[in-house]
């Protein structure tokens, strides 16, 4: 699993960097995305659905959002 710390970045950077990280993964690998942009709560799950990957877990505390994403088989 890789960790992608995107705290402090504003839309659209968290989604763009998450998309790039997913492209570099093999099927079954996971990425933990950590961000603070409130729009990521909408944008990242949308990206996951759009690309056919799996949102394993989504959580938040204070202003920090976390998304655990598993790369789906192609």
PQR file of N, CA, C, O and H, with PARSE charges and radii, in Angstrom:
ATOM      1  N   UNK A   1       0.848  -1.180   0.000 -0.4000 1.5000
ATOM      2  CA  UNK A   1       0.000   0.000   0.000 -0.0000 2.0000
ATOM      3  C   UNK A   1       0.889   1.237   0.000  0.5500 1.7000
ATOM      4  O   UNK A   1       1.898   1.309   0.701 -0.5500 1.4000
ATOM      5  N   UNK A   2       0.481   2.198  -0.805 -0.4000 1.5000
ATOM      6  CA  UNK A   2       1.189   3.472  -0.786 -0.0000 2.0000
ATOM      7  C   UNK A   2       0.306   4.509  -0.101  0.5500 1.7000
ATOM      8  O   UNK A   2      -0.920   4.399  -0.092 -0.5500 1.4000
ATOM      9  H   UNK A   2      -0.338   2.140  -1.375  0.4000 1.0000
ATOM     10  N   UNK A   3       0.956   5.515   0.471 -0.4000 1.5000
ATOM     11  CA  UNK A   3       0.241   6.608   1.115 -0.0000 2.0000
ATOM     12  C   UNK A   3       0.483   7.874   0.311  0.5500 1.7000
ATOM     13  O   UNK A   3       1.620   8.211  -0.018 -0.5500 1.4000
ATOM     14  H   UNK A   3       1.952   5.605   0.464  0.4000 1.0000
ATOM     15  N   UNK A   4      -0.589   8.558   0.004 -0.4000 1.5000
ATOM     16  CA  UNK A   4      -0.526   9.775  -0.795 -0.0000 2.0000
ATOM     17  C   UNK A   4      -1.006  10.931   0.090  0.5500 1.7000
ATOM     18  O   UNK A   4      -2.205  11.089   0.319 -0.5500 1.4000
ATOM     19  H   UNK A   4      -1.512   8.284   0.271  0.4000 1.0000
ATOM     20  N   UNK A   5      -0.064  11.730   0.579 -0.4000 1.5000
ATOM     21  CA  UNK A   5      -0.400  12.843   1.461 -0.0000 2.0000
ATOM     22  C   UNK A   5      -0.632  14.091   0.614  0.5500 1.7000
ATOM     23  O   UNK A   5       0.314  14.687   0.098 -0.5500 1.4000
ATOM     24  H   UNK A   5       0.910  11.601   0.393  0.4000 1.0000
ATOM     25  N   UNK A   6      -1.887  14.475   0.478 -0.4000 1.5000
ATOM     26  CA  UNK A   6      -2.258  15.622  -0.358 -0.0000 2.0000
ATOM     27  C   UNK A   6      -2.810  16.766   0.489  0.5500 1.7000
ATOM     28  O   UNK A   6      -3.549  17.613  -0.014 -0.5500 1.4000
ATOM     29  H   UNK A   6      -2.656  13.991   0.897  0.4000 1.0000
ATOM     30  N   UNK A   7      -2.455  16.792   1.763 -0.4000 1.5000
ATOM     31  CA  UNK A   7      -2.952  17.844   2.643 -0.0000 2.0000
ATOM     32  C   UNK A   7      -2.471  19.203   2.144  0.5500 1.7000
ATOM     33  O   UNK A   7      -1.323  19.365   1.729 -0.5500 1.4000
ATOM     34  H   UNK A   7      -1.854  16.104   2.171  0.4000 1.0000
ATOM     35  N   UNK A   8      -3.365  20.158   2.197 -0.4000 1.5000
ATOM     36  CA  UNK A   8      -3.046  21.519   1.772 -0.0000 2.0000
ATOM     37  C   UNK A   8      -3.319  21.794   0.303  0.5500 1.7000
ATOM     38  O   UNK A   8      -3.360  22.955  -0.105 -0.5500 1.4000
ATOM     39  H   UNK A   8      -4.297  20.027   2.535  0.4000 1.0000
ATOM     40  N   UNK A   9      -3.505  20.768  -0.491 -0.4000 1.5000
ATOM     41  CA  UNK A   9      -3.775  20.967  -1.918 -0.0000 2.0000
ATOM     42  C   UNK A   9      -5.261  21.220  -2.142  0.5500 1.7000
ATOM     43  O   UNK A   9      -6.111  20.629  -1.475 -0.5500 1.4000
ATOM     44  H   UNK A   9      -3.472  19.825  -0.159  0.4000 1.0000
ATOM     45  N   UNK A  10      -5.560  22.095  -3.076 -0.4000 1.5000
ATOM     46  CA  UNK A  10      -6.942  22.442  -3.405 -0.0000 2.0000
ATOM     47  C   UNK A  10      -7.344  21.826  -4.735  0.5500 1.7000
ATOM     48  O   UNK A  10      -6.499  21.488  -5.563 -0.5500 1.4000
ATOM     49  H   UNK A  10      -4.870  22.575  -3.617  0.4000 1.0000
ATOM     50  N   UNK A  11      -8.638  21.689  -4.922 -0.4000 1.5000
ATOM     51  CA  UNK A  11      -9.239  21.171  -6.144 -0.0000 2.0000
ATOM     52  C   UNK A  11      -8.670  21.915  -7.352  0.5500 1.7000
ATOM     53  O   UNK A  11      -8.591  23.143  -7.324 -0.5500 1.4000
ATOM     54  H   UNK A  11      -9.325  21.963  -4.249  0.4000 1.0000
ATOM     55  N   UNK A  12      -8.285  21.229  -8.380 -0.4000 1.5000
ATOM     56  CA  UNK A  12      -8.477  19.811  -8.698 -0.0000 2.0000
ATOM     57  C   UNK A  12      -7.278  18.927  -8.387  0.5500 1.7000
ATOM     58  O   UNK A  12      -7.281  17.751  -8.752 -0.5500 1.4000
ATOM     59  H   UNK A  12      -8.349  20.231  -8.403  0.4000 1.0000
ATOM     60  N   UNK A  13      -6.248  19.458  -7.720 -0.4000 1.5000
ATOM     61  CA  UNK A  13      -5.018  18.698  -7.524 -0.0000 2.0000
ATOM     62  C   UNK A  13      -5.186  17.371  -6.799  0.5500 1.7000
ATOM     63  O   UNK A  13      -4.576  16.391  -7.226 -0.5500 1.4000
ATOM     64  H   UNK A  13      -6.246  20.413  -7.424  0.4000 1.0000
ATOM     65  N   UNK A  14      -5.981  17.271  -5.718 -0.4000 1.5000
ATOM     66  CA  UNK A  14      -6.110  15.952  -5.082 -0.0000 2.0000
ATOM     67  C   UNK A  14      -6.639  14.867  -6.028  0.5500 1.7000
ATOM     68  O   UNK A  14      -6.159  13.734  -5.998 -0.5500 1.4000
ATOM     69  H   UNK A  14      -6.476  18.067  -5.371  0.4000 1.0000
ATOM     70  N   UNK A  15      -7.600  15.200  -6.845 -0.4000 1.5000
ATOM     71  CA  UNK A  15      -8.147  14.213  -7.788 -0.0000 2.0000
ATOM     72  C   UNK A  15      -7.129  13.868  -8.869  0.5500 1.7000
ATOM     73  O   UNK A  15      -6.967  12.699  -9.218 -0.5500 1.4000
ATOM     74  H   UNK A  15      -7.990  16.120  -6.870  0.4000 1.0000
ATOM     75  N   UNK A  16      -6.451  14.865  -9.393 -0.4000 1.5000
ATOM     76  CA  UNK A  16      -5.474  14.607 -10.447 -0.0000 2.0000
ATOM     77  C   UNK A  16      -4.326  13.737  -9.947  0.5500 1.7000
ATOM     78  O   UNK A  16      -3.885  12.823 -10.643 -0.5500 1.4000
ATOM     79  H   UNK A  16      -6.583  15.815  -9.110  0.4000 1.0000
ATOM     80  N   UNK A  17      -3.847  14.022  -8.749 -0.4000 1.5000
ATOM     81  CA  UNK A  17      -2.743  13.233  -8.192 -0.0000 2.0000
ATOM     82  C   UNK A  17      -3.195  11.830  -7.803  0.5500 1.7000
ATOM     83  O   UNK A  17      -2.423  10.878  -7.912 -0.5500 1.4000
ATOM     84  H   UNK A  17      -4.205  14.765  -8.183  0.4000 1.0000
ATOM     85  N   UNK A  18      -4.432  11.698  -7.353 -0.4000 1.5000
ATOM     86  CA  UNK A  18      -4.970  10.375  -7.033 -0.0000 2.0000
ATOM     87  C   UNK A  18      -5.099   9.548  -8.307  0.5500 1.7000
ATOM     88  O   UNK A  18      -4.737   8.372  -8.325 -0.5500 1.4000
ATOM     89  H   UNK A  18      -5.059  12.472  -7.264  0.4000 1.0000
ATOM     90  N   UNK A  19      -5.611  10.154  -9.365 -0.4000 1.5000
ATOM     91  CA  UNK A  19      -5.741   9.459 -10.655 -0.0000 2.0000
ATOM     92  C   UNK A  19      -4.375   8.969 -11.143  0.5500 1.7000
ATOM     93  O   UNK A  19      -4.246   7.836 -11.606 -0.5500 1.4000
ATOM     94  H   UNK A  19      -5.905  11.110  -9.351  0.4000 1.0000
ATOM     95  N   UNK A  20      -3.364   9.824 -11.038 -0.4000 1.5000
ATOM     96  CA  UNK A  20      -2.009   9.462 -11.475 -0.0000 2.0000
ATOM     97  C   UNK A  20      -1.460   8.309 -10.641  0.5500 1.7000
ATOM     98  O   UNK A  20      -0.832   7.396 -11.176 -0.5500 1.4000
ATOM     99  H   UNK A  20      -3.468  10.745 -10.662  0.4000 1.0000
ATOM    100  N   UNK A  21      -1.697   8.350  -9.333 -0.4000 1.5000
ATOM    101  CA  UNK A  21      -1.218   7.271  -8.461 -0.0000 2.0000
ATOM    102  C   UNK A  21      -1.903   5.952  -8.811  0.5500 1.7000
ATOM    103  O   UNK A  21      -1.253   4.906  -8.835 -0.5500 1.4000
ATOM    104  H   UNK A  21      -2.207   9.092  -8.898  0.4000 1.0000
ATOM    105  N   UNK A  22      -3.207   5.991  -9.081 -0.4000 1.5000
ATOM    106  CA  UNK A  22      -3.942   4.776  -9.444 -0.0000 2.0000
ATOM    107  C   UNK A  22      -3.424   4.176 -10.745  0.5500 1.7000
ATOM    108  O   UNK A  22      -3.372   2.954 -10.884 -0.5500 1.4000
ATOM    109  H   UNK A  22      -3.735   6.840  -9.062  0.4000 1.0000
ATOM    110  N   UNK A  23      -3.047   5.009 -11.683 -0.4000 1.5000
ATOM    111  CA  UNK A  23      -2.521   4.507 -12.954 -0.0000 2.0000
ATOM    112  C   UNK A  23      -1.224   3.732 -12.756  0.5500 1.7000
ATOM    113  O   UNK A  23      -0.918   2.825 -13.530 -0.5500 1.4000
ATOM    114  H   UNK A  23      -3.089   6.002 -11.570  0.4000 1.0000
ATOM    115  N   UNK A  24      -0.453   4.088 -11.714 -0.4000 1.5000
ATOM    116  CA  UNK A  24       0.819   3.432 -11.453 -0.0000 2.0000
ATOM    117  C   UNK A  24       0.704   2.154 -10.631  0.5500 1.7000
ATOM    118  O   UNK A  24       1.705   1.469 -10.419 -0.5500 1.4000
ATOM    119  H   UNK A  24      -0.701   4.825 -11.086  0.4000 1.0000
ATOM    120  N   UNK A  25      -0.494   1.823 -10.167 -0.4000 1.5000
ATOM    121  CA  UNK A  25      -0.677   0.626  -9.347 -0.0000 2.0000
ATOM    122  C   UNK A  25      -1.043  -0.580 -10.196  0.5500 1.7000
ATOM    123  O   UNK A  25      -1.584  -0.454 -11.294 -0.5500 1.4000
ATOM    124  H   UNK A  25      -1.307   2.380 -10.340  0.4000 1.0000
ATOM    125  N   UNK A  26      -0.733  -1.754  -9.656 -0.4000 1.5000
ATOM    126  CA  UNK A  26      -1.184  -2.993 -10.269 -0.0000 2.0000
ATOM    127  C   UNK A  26      -2.508  -3.393  -9.622  0.5500 1.7000
ATOM    128  O   UNK A  26      -2.816  -2.957  -8.514 -0.5500 1.4000
ATOM    129  H   UNK A  26      -0.293  -1.857  -8.763  0.4000 1.0000
ATOM    130  N   UNK A  27      -3.284  -4.216 -10.309 -0.4000 1.5000
ATOM    131  CA  UNK A  27      -4.575  -4.668  -9.790 -0.0000 2.0000
ATOM    132  C   UNK A  27      -4.409  -5.275  -8.403  0.5500 1.7000
ATOM    133  O   UNK A  27      -3.519  -6.092  -8.169 -0.5500 1.4000
ATOM    134  H   UNK A  27      -3.033  -4.571 -11.209  0.4000 1.0000
ATOM    135  N   UNK A  28      -5.280  -4.859  -7.489 -0.4000 1.5000
ATOM    136  CA  UNK A  28      -5.248  -5.375  -6.125 -0.0000 2.0000
ATOM    137  C   UNK A  28      -4.451  -4.519  -5.154  0.5500 1.7000
ATOM    138  O   UNK A  28      -4.628  -4.636  -3.941 -0.5500 1.4000
ATOM    139  H   UNK A  28      -6.003  -4.195  -7.679  0.4000 1.0000
ATOM    140  N   UNK A  29      -3.580  -3.666  -5.663 -0.4000 1.5000
ATOM    141  CA  UNK A  29      -2.821  -2.785  -4.781 -0.0000 2.0000
ATOM    142  C   UNK A  29      -3.713  -1.661  -4.270  0.5500 1.7000
ATOM    143  O   UNK A  29      -4.710  -1.305  -4.898 -0.5500 1.4000
ATOM    144  H   UNK A  29      -3.436  -3.571  -6.648  0.4000 1.0000
ATOM    145  N   UNK A  30      -3.332  -1.102  -3.104 -0.4000 1.5000
ATOM    146  CA  UNK A  30      -4.133  -0.044  -2.478 -0.0000 2.0000
ATOM    147  C   UNK A  30      -3.331   1.242  -2.333  0.5500 1.7000
ATOM    148  O   UNK A  30      -2.103   1.237  -2.244 -0.5500 1.4000
ATOM    149  H   UNK A  30      -2.522  -1.392  -2.594  0.4000 1.0000
ATOM    150  N   UNK A  31      -4.067   2.330  -2.313 -0.4000 1.5000
ATOM    151  CA  UNK A  31      -3.483   3.637  -2.030 -0.0000 2.0000
ATOM    152  C   UNK A  31      -4.343   4.289  -0.946  0.5500 1.7000
ATOM    153  O   UNK A  31      -5.572   4.268  -1.014 -0.5500 1.4000
ATOM    154  H   UNK A  31      -5.065   2.334  -2.385  0.4000 1.0000
ATOM    155  N   UNK A  32      -3.674   4.868   0.052 -0.4000 1.5000
ATOM    156  CA  UNK A  32      -4.351   5.630   1.092 -0.0000 2.0000
ATOM    157  C   UNK A  32      -4.161   7.099   0.759  0.5500 1.7000
ATOM    158  O   UNK A  32      -3.039   7.605   0.777 -0.5500 1.4000
ATOM    159  H   UNK A  32      -2.676   4.885   0.107  0.4000 1.0000
ATOM    160  N   UNK A  33      -5.247   7.778   0.458 -0.4000 1.5000
ATOM    161  CA  UNK A  33      -5.206   9.193   0.086 -0.0000 2.0000
ATOM    162  C   UNK A  33      -5.619  10.009   1.307  0.5500 1.7000
ATOM    163  O   UNK A  33      -6.682   9.785   1.885 -0.5500 1.4000
ATOM    164  H   UNK A  33      -6.159   7.366   0.444  0.4000 1.0000
ATOM    165  N   UNK A  34      -4.768  10.956   1.691 -0.4000 1.5000
ATOM    166  CA  UNK A  34      -5.040  11.830   2.830 -0.0000 2.0000
ATOM    167  C   UNK A  34      -5.083  13.258   2.307  0.5500 1.7000
ATOM    168  O   UNK A  34      -4.119  13.726   1.703 -0.5500 1.4000
ATOM    169  H   UNK A  34      -3.904  11.139   1.221  0.4000 1.0000
ATOM    170  N   UNK A  35      -6.192  13.951   2.533 -0.4000 1.5000
ATOM    171  CA  UNK A  35      -6.321  15.313   2.020 -0.0000 2.0000
ATOM    172  C   UNK A  35      -7.161  16.174   2.953  0.5500 1.7000
ATOM    173  O   UNK A  35      -7.819  15.677   3.867 -0.5500 1.4000
ATOM    174  H   UNK A  35      -6.976  13.570   3.023  0.4000 1.0000
ATOM    175  N   UNK A  36      -7.121  17.472   2.698 -0.4000 1.5000
ATOM    176  CA  UNK A  36      -7.850  18.428   3.533 -0.0000 2.0000
ATOM    177  C   UNK A  36      -8.853  19.260   2.743  0.5500 1.7000
ATOM    178  O   UNK A  36      -9.627  20.008   3.340 -0.5500 1.4000
ATOM    179  H   UNK A  36      -6.586  17.876   1.956  0.4000 1.0000
ATOM    180  N   UNK A  37      -8.858  19.151   1.438 -0.4000 1.5000
ATOM    181  CA  UNK A  37      -9.806  19.905   0.619 -0.0000 2.0000
ATOM    182  C   UNK A  37     -11.211  19.307   0.790  0.5500 1.7000
ATOM    183  O   UNK A  37     -11.423  18.141   0.457 -0.5500 1.4000
ATOM    184  H   UNK A  37      -8.229  18.544   0.954  0.4000 1.0000
ATOM    185  N   UNK A  38     -12.166  20.084   1.301 -0.4000 1.5000
ATOM    186  CA  UNK A  38     -13.509  19.542   1.537 -0.0000 2.0000
ATOM    187  C   UNK A  38     -14.182  18.992   0.283  0.5500 1.7000
ATOM    188  O   UNK A  38     -15.000  18.078   0.381 -0.5500 1.4000
ATOM    189  H   UNK A  38     -11.993  21.032   1.571  0.4000 1.0000
ATOM    190  N   UNK A  39     -13.857  19.523  -0.884 -0.4000 1.5000
ATOM    191  CA  UNK A  39     -14.454  19.026  -2.123 -0.0000 2.0000
ATOM    192  C   UNK A  39     -14.006  17.604  -2.458  0.5500 1.7000
ATOM    193  O   UNK A  39     -14.648  16.917  -3.253 -0.5500 1.4000
ATOM    194  H   UNK A  39     -13.192  20.266  -0.963  0.4000 1.0000
ATOM    195  N   UNK A  40     -12.914  17.169  -1.854 -0.4000 1.5000
ATOM    196  CA  UNK A  40     -12.434  15.806  -2.078 -0.0000 2.0000
ATOM    197  C   UNK A  40     -13.444  14.766  -1.609  0.5500 1.7000
ATOM    198  O   UNK A  40     -13.471  13.649  -2.128 -0.5500 1.4000
ATOM    199  H   UNK A  40     -12.393  17.727  -1.208  0.4000 1.0000
ATOM    200  N   UNK A  41     -14.269  15.123  -0.636 -0.4000 1.5000
ATOM    201  CA  UNK A  41     -15.294  14.195  -0.142 -0.0000 2.0000
ATOM    202  C   UNK A  41     -16.275  13.823  -1.245  0.5500 1.7000
ATOM    203  O   UNK A  41     -16.909  12.769  -1.187 -0.5500 1.4000
ATOM    204  H   UNK A  41     -14.246  16.029  -0.215  0.4000 1.0000
ATOM    205  N   UNK A  42     -16.401  14.679  -2.240 -0.4000 1.5000
ATOM    206  CA  UNK A  42     -17.269  14.414  -3.392 -0.0000 2.0000
ATOM    207  C   UNK A  42     -16.436  13.906  -4.570  0.5500 1.7000
ATOM    208  O   UNK A  42     -16.799  12.931  -5.228 -0.5500 1.4000
ATOM    209  H   UNK A  42     -15.887  15.535  -2.287  0.4000 1.0000
ATOM    210  N   UNK A  43     -15.321  14.579  -4.824 -0.4000 1.5000
ATOM    211  CA  UNK A  43     -14.532  14.319  -6.029 -0.0000 2.0000
ATOM    212  C   UNK A  43     -13.841  12.959  -6.037  0.5500 1.7000
ATOM    213  O   UNK A  43     -13.846  12.280  -7.064 -0.5500 1.4000
ATOM    214  H   UNK A  43     -15.026  15.371  -4.290  0.4000 1.0000
ATOM    215  N   UNK A  44     -13.253  12.552  -4.931 -0.4000 1.5000
ATOM    216  CA  UNK A  44     -12.503  11.295  -4.932 -0.0000 2.0000
ATOM    217  C   UNK A  44     -13.439  10.085  -5.062  0.5500 1.7000
ATOM    218  O   UNK A  44     -13.153   9.203  -5.871 -0.5500 1.4000
ATOM    219  H   UNK A  44     -13.249  13.104  -4.098  0.4000 1.0000
ATOM    220  N   UNK A  45     -14.542  10.001  -4.306 -0.4000 1.5000
ATOM    221  CA  UNK A  45     -15.459   8.872  -4.559 -0.0000 2.0000
ATOM    222  C   UNK A  45     -15.986   8.851  -5.994  0.5500 1.7000
ATOM    223  O   UNK A  45     -16.181   7.779  -6.569 -0.5500 1.4000
ATOM    224  H   UNK A  45     -14.775  10.717  -3.648  0.4000 1.0000
ATOM    225  N   UNK A  46     -16.216  10.029  -6.572 -0.4000 1.5000
ATOM    226  CA  UNK A  46     -16.663  10.092  -7.968 -0.0000 2.0000
ATOM    227  C   UNK A  46     -15.582   9.538  -8.898  0.5500 1.7000
ATOM    228  O   UNK A  46     -15.887   8.781  -9.818 -0.5500 1.4000
ATOM    229  H   UNK A  46     -16.058  10.899  -6.105  0.4000 1.0000
ATOM    230  N   UNK A  47     -14.335   9.907  -8.667 -0.4000 1.5000
ATOM    231  CA  UNK A  47     -13.218   9.386  -9.464 -0.0000 2.0000
ATOM    232  C   UNK A  47     -13.155   7.866  -9.361  0.5500 1.7000
ATOM    233  O   UNK A  47     -12.967   7.179 -10.365 -0.5500 1.4000
ATOM    234  H   UNK A  47     -14.086  10.522  -7.919  0.4000 1.0000
ATOM    235  N   UNK A  48     -13.310   7.345  -8.151 -0.4000 1.5000
ATOM    236  CA  UNK A  48     -13.231   5.901  -7.945 -0.0000 2.0000
ATOM    237  C   UNK A  48     -14.334   5.189  -8.729  0.5500 1.7000
ATOM    238  O   UNK A  48     -14.076   4.181  -9.387 -0.5500 1.4000
ATOM    239  H   UNK A  48     -13.462   7.903  -7.335  0.4000 1.0000
ATOM    240  N   UNK A  49     -15.555   5.707  -8.660 -0.4000 1.5000
ATOM    241  CA  UNK A  49     -16.666   5.101  -9.423 -0.0000 2.0000
ATOM    242  C   UNK A  49     -16.404   5.193 -10.922  0.5500 1.7000
ATOM    243  O   UNK A  49     -16.622   4.234 -11.663 -0.5500 1.4000
ATOM    244  H   UNK A  49     -15.765   6.526  -8.126  0.4000 1.0000
ATOM    245  N   UNK A  50     -15.934   6.355 -11.355 -0.4000 1.5000
ATOM    246  CA  UNK A  50     -15.710   6.607 -12.779 -0.0000 2.0000
ATOM    247  C   UNK A  50     -14.636   5.682 -13.355  0.5500 1.7000
ATOM    248  O   UNK A  50     -14.733   5.252 -14.504 -0.5500 1.4000
ATOM    249  H   UNK A  50     -15.756   7.133 -10.754  0.4000 1.0000
ATOM    250  N   UNK A  51     -13.618   5.379 -12.558 -0.4000 1.5000
ATOM    251  CA  UNK A  51     -12.507   4.556 -13.048 -0.0000 2.0000
ATOM    252  C   UNK A  51     -12.709   3.068 -12.778  0.5500 1.7000
ATOM    253  O   UNK A  51     -11.904   2.245 -13.213 -0.5500 1.4000
ATOM    254  H   UNK A  51     -13.538   5.728 -11.624  0.4000 1.0000
ATOM    255  N   UNK A  52     -13.790   2.715 -12.056 -0.4000 1.5000
ATOM    256  CA  UNK A  52     -14.079   1.310 -11.804 -0.0000 2.0000
ATOM    257  C   UNK A  52     -13.252   0.686 -10.695  0.5500 1.7000
ATOM    258  O   UNK A  52     -13.186  -0.539 -10.592 -0.5500 1.4000
ATOM    259  H   UNK A  52     -14.444   3.383 -11.702  0.4000 1.0000
ATOM    260  N   UNK A  53     -12.624   1.499  -9.868 -0.4000 1.5000
ATOM    261  CA  UNK A  53     -11.845   0.989  -8.742 -0.0000 2.0000
ATOM    262  C   UNK A  53     -12.741   0.853  -7.519  0.5500 1.7000
ATOM    263  O   UNK A  53     -13.927   1.174  -7.581 -0.5500 1.4000
ATOM    264  H   UNK A  53     -12.678   2.494  -9.951  0.4000 1.0000
ATOM    265  N   UNK A  54     -12.181   0.378  -6.407 -0.4000 1.5000
ATOM    266  CA  UNK A  54     -12.964   0.108  -5.208 -0.0000 2.0000
ATOM    267  C   UNK A  54     -12.598   1.071  -4.087  0.5500 1.7000
ATOM    268  O   UNK A  54     -11.433   1.176  -3.704 -0.5500 1.4000
ATOM    269  H   UNK A  54     -11.217   0.117  -6.357  0.4000 1.0000
ATOM    270  N   UNK A  55     -13.603   1.775  -3.563 -0.4000 1.5000
ATOM    271  CA  UNK A  55     -13.408   2.600  -2.375 -0.0000 2.0000
ATOM    272  C   UNK A  55     -13.634   1.692  -1.177  0.5500 1.7000
ATOM    273  O   UNK A  55     -14.771   1.389  -0.815 -0.5500 1.4000
ATOM    274  H   UNK A  55     -14.549   1.689  -3.875  0.4000 1.0000
ATOM    275  N   UNK A  56     -12.539   1.263  -0.571 -0.4000 1.5000
ATOM    276  CA  UNK A  56     -12.589   0.300   0.527 -0.0000 2.0000
ATOM    277  C   UNK A  56     -13.074   0.976   1.799  0.5500 1.7000
ATOM    278  O   UNK A  56     -13.876   0.414   2.545 -0.5500 1.4000
ATOM    279  H   UNK A  56     -11.616   1.509  -0.865  0.4000 1.0000
ATOM    280  N   UNK A  57     -12.584   2.183   2.040 -0.4000 1.5000
ATOM    281  CA  UNK A  57     -12.933   2.890   3.275 -0.0000 2.0000
ATOM    282  C   UNK A  57     -12.800   4.389   3.063  0.5500 1.7000
ATOM    283  O   UNK A  57     -11.909   4.856   2.353 -0.5500 1.4000
ATOM    284  H   UNK A  57     -11.933   2.640   1.434  0.4000 1.0000
ATOM    285  N   UNK A  58     -13.698   5.131   3.690 -0.4000 1.5000
ATOM    286  CA  UNK A  58     -13.654   6.588   3.672 -0.0000 2.0000
ATOM    287  C   UNK A  58     -13.895   7.059   5.096  0.5500 1.7000
ATOM    288  O   UNK A  58     -14.851   6.630   5.742 -0.5500 1.4000
ATOM    289  H   UNK A  58     -14.421   4.751   4.267  0.4000 1.0000
ATOM    290  N   UNK A  59     -13.026   7.945   5.591 -0.4000 1.5000
ATOM    291  CA  UNK A  59     -13.198   8.453   6.953 -0.0000 2.0000
ATOM    292  C   UNK A  59     -12.720   9.896   7.017  0.5500 1.7000
ATOM    293  O   UNK A  59     -12.030  10.392   6.126 -0.5500 1.4000
ATOM    294  H   UNK A  59     -12.249   8.293   5.067  0.4000 1.0000
ATOM    295  N   UNK A  60     -13.114  10.549   8.106 -0.4000 1.5000
ATOM    296  CA  UNK A  60     -12.666  11.928   8.308 -0.0000 2.0000
ATOM    297  C   UNK A  60     -12.589  12.215   9.799  0.5500 1.7000
ATOM    298  O   UNK A  60     -13.338  11.654  10.599 -0.5500 1.4000
ATOM    299  H   UNK A  60     -13.674  10.146   8.829  0.4000 1.0000
ATOM    300  N   UNK A  61     -11.676  13.094  10.149 -0.4000 1.5000
ATOM    301  CA  UNK A  61     -11.608  13.625  11.499 -0.0000 2.0000
ATOM    302  C   UNK A  61     -11.143  15.073  11.385  0.5500 1.7000
ATOM    303  O   UNK A  61     -10.173  15.376  10.690 -0.5500 1.4000
ATOM    304  H   UNK A  61     -11.068  13.550   9.499  0.4000 1.0000
ATOM    305  N   UNK A  62     -11.834  15.939  12.061 -0.4000 1.5000
ATOM    306  CA  UNK A  62     -11.597  17.375  11.944 -0.0000 2.0000
ATOM    307  C   UNK A  62     -11.638  17.757  10.471  0.5500 1.7000
ATOM    308  O   UNK A  62     -12.675  17.616   9.822 -0.5500 1.4000
ATOM    309  H   UNK A  62     -12.622  15.693  12.626  0.4000 1.0000
ATOM    310  N   UNK A  63     -10.522  18.238   9.940 -0.4000 1.5000
ATOM    311  CA  UNK A  63     -10.501  18.686   8.546 -0.0000 2.0000
ATOM    312  C   UNK A  63      -9.776  17.707   7.631  0.5500 1.7000
ATOM    313  O   UNK A  63      -9.565  18.012   6.458 -0.5500 1.4000
ATOM    314  H   UNK A  63      -9.680  18.353  10.467  0.4000 1.0000
ATOM    315  N   UNK A  64      -9.394  16.549   8.136 -0.4000 1.5000
ATOM    316  CA  UNK A  64      -8.632  15.581   7.354 -0.0000 2.0000
ATOM    317  C   UNK A  64      -9.544  14.477   6.834  0.5500 1.7000
ATOM    318  O   UNK A  64     -10.304  13.868   7.587 -0.5500 1.4000
ATOM    319  H   UNK A  64      -9.566  16.301   9.090  0.4000 1.0000
ATOM    320  N   UNK A  65      -9.451  14.235   5.538 -0.4000 1.5000
ATOM    321  CA  UNK A  65     -10.222  13.175   4.877 -0.0000 2.0000
ATOM    322  C   UNK A  65      -9.263  12.057   4.482  0.5500 1.7000
ATOM    323  O   UNK A  65      -8.143  12.315   4.040 -0.5500 1.4000
ATOM    324  H   UNK A  65      -8.834  14.729   4.926  0.4000 1.0000
ATOM    325  N   UNK A  66      -9.716  10.804   4.646 -0.4000 1.5000
ATOM    326  CA  UNK A  66      -8.911   9.652   4.261 -0.0000 2.0000
ATOM    327  C   UNK A  66      -9.736   8.727   3.377  0.5500 1.7000
ATOM    328  O   UNK A  66     -10.903   8.447   3.649 -0.5500 1.4000
ATOM    329  H   UNK A  66     -10.626  10.595   5.005  0.4000 1.0000
ATOM    330  N   UNK A  67      -9.094   8.263   2.311 -0.4000 1.5000
ATOM    331  CA  UNK A  67      -9.750   7.354   1.364 -0.0000 2.0000
ATOM    332  C   UNK A  67      -8.805   6.187   1.107  0.5500 1.7000
ATOM    333  O   UNK A  67      -7.664   6.390   0.694 -0.5500 1.4000
ATOM    334  H   UNK A  67      -8.146   8.491   2.090  0.4000 1.0000
ATOM    335  N   UNK A  68      -9.270   4.985   1.347 -0.4000 1.5000
ATOM    336  CA  UNK A  68      -8.499   3.789   1.006 -0.0000 2.0000
ATOM    337  C   UNK A  68      -9.107   3.228  -0.272  0.5500 1.7000
ATOM    338  O   UNK A  68     -10.275   2.843  -0.308 -0.5500 1.4000
ATOM    339  H   UNK A  68     -10.197   4.821   1.683  0.4000 1.0000
ATOM    340  N   UNK A  69      -8.286   3.191  -1.318 -0.4000 1.5000
ATOM    341  CA  UNK A  69      -8.754   2.802  -2.647 -0.0000 2.0000
ATOM    342  C   UNK A  69      -7.970   1.584  -3.116  0.5500 1.7000
ATOM    343  O   UNK A  69      -6.743   1.553  -3.018 -0.5500 1.4000
ATOM    344  H   UNK A  69      -7.337   3.504  -1.288  0.4000 1.0000
ATOM    345  N   UNK A  70      -8.685   0.578  -3.627 -0.4000 1.5000
ATOM    346  CA  UNK A  70      -8.046  -0.615  -4.183 -0.0000 2.0000
ATOM    347  C   UNK A  70      -8.196  -0.561  -5.696  0.5500 1.7000
ATOM    348  O   UNK A  70      -9.288  -0.342  -6.221 -0.5500 1.4000
ATOM    349  H   UNK A  70      -9.681   0.603  -3.707  0.4000 1.0000
ATOM    350  N   UNK A  71      -7.077  -0.767  -6.387 -0.4000 1.5000
ATOM    351  CA  UNK A  71      -7.086  -0.786  -7.846 -0.0000 2.0000
ATOM    352  C   UNK A  71      -7.774  -2.060  -8.313  0.5500 1.7000
ATOM    353  O   UNK A  71      -7.405  -3.162  -7.906 -0.5500 1.4000
ATOM    354  H   UNK A  71      -6.190  -0.945  -5.961  0.4000 1.0000
ATOM    355  N   UNK A  72      -8.764  -1.902  -9.159 -0.4000 1.5000
ATOM    356  CA  UNK A  72      -9.521  -3.038  -9.677 -0.0000 2.0000
ATOM    357  C   UNK A  72      -8.762  -3.711 -10.807  0.5500 1.7000
ATOM    358  O   UNK A  72      -7.893  -3.107 -11.436 -0.5500 1.4000
ATOM    359  H   UNK A  72      -9.064  -1.007  -9.489  0.4000 1.0000
ATOM    360  N   UNK A  73      -9.098  -4.958 -11.054 -0.4000 1.5000
ATOM    361  CA  UNK A  73      -8.502  -5.687 -12.174 -0.0000 2.0000
ATOM    362  C   UNK A  73      -8.979  -5.054 -13.470  0.5500 1.7000
ATOM    363  O   UNK A  73     -10.135  -4.647 -13.585 -0.5500 1.4000
ATOM    364  H   UNK A  73      -9.804  -5.449 -10.543  0.4000 1.0000
ATOM    365  N   UNK A  74      -8.100  -4.975 -14.422 -0.4000 1.5000
ATOM    366  CA  UNK A  74      -8.445  -4.348 -15.699 -0.0000 2.0000
ATOM    367  C   UNK A  74      -9.261  -5.271 -16.558  0.5500 1.7000
ATOM    368  O   UNK A  74      -9.639  -4.905 -17.671 -0.5500 1.4000
ATOM    369  H   UNK A  74      -7.161  -5.305 -14.329  0.4000 1.0000
TER
END
